[in-house]
Amino acid sequence: MYLENNWNWEEKYPVVRVSFDTTFSKREELEEFIVSIQEKYAKEFEVKLNSKHVGLRNINLIEGIYQKTGRKVVLLIDEYDKPILDNIEKREIAGVGAPSPEEIREVLKGFYQTIKGLDQYLRFVFITGISKFAKVSLFSGLNQLNDISLNRE
């Protein structure tokens, strides 16, 4: 209620939202999913993506949106750990061919590690999930994360 009267509603930022709310049975499906989100926002903001690598495309996208709009980007990532959690036991259940958590982790690492280097183009990054950041080891390059899970405020 405080924000309603004390927020500058005229000030707007471009938002990129990524929600890993889908189940991925193959590494390629996860990569394809990330690429489709990147392409969606690249089209919306008329940004050219110059790479096939998920992490480099992230850099192209965020920098490009910043350059097009002149505004820092808000990045919202929901269920950051779901692709790993969904596949944590699948290898034993599904047999050969199911993605290992390590394969999924590597794809996500390539995606997340670019965020730190994009700090000058990012206004705000909000990441949700159910695993502790330190336990998943996806964010080794992101040492400025602030875990607010148990913060009363």
Sequence and secondary structure as in RCSB ss.txt:
>XXXX:A:sequence
MYLENNWNWEEKYPVVRVSFDTTFSKREELEEFIVSIQEKYAKEFEVKLNSKHVGLRNINLIEGIYQKTGRKVVL
LIDEYDKPILDNIEKREIAGVGAPSPEEIREVLKGFYQTIKGLDQYLRFVFITGISKFAKVSLFSGLNQLNDISL
NRE
>XXXX:A:secstr
 HHHHHS TT    EEEEE  S  SSHHHHHHHHHHHHHHHHHHHT     SSHHHHHHHHHHHHHHHHSS EEE
EEESTTHHHHHTTTHHHHH TTS  HHHHHHHHHHHHTHHHHTGGGEEEEEE  SS HHHHT  TT TT    TT
   
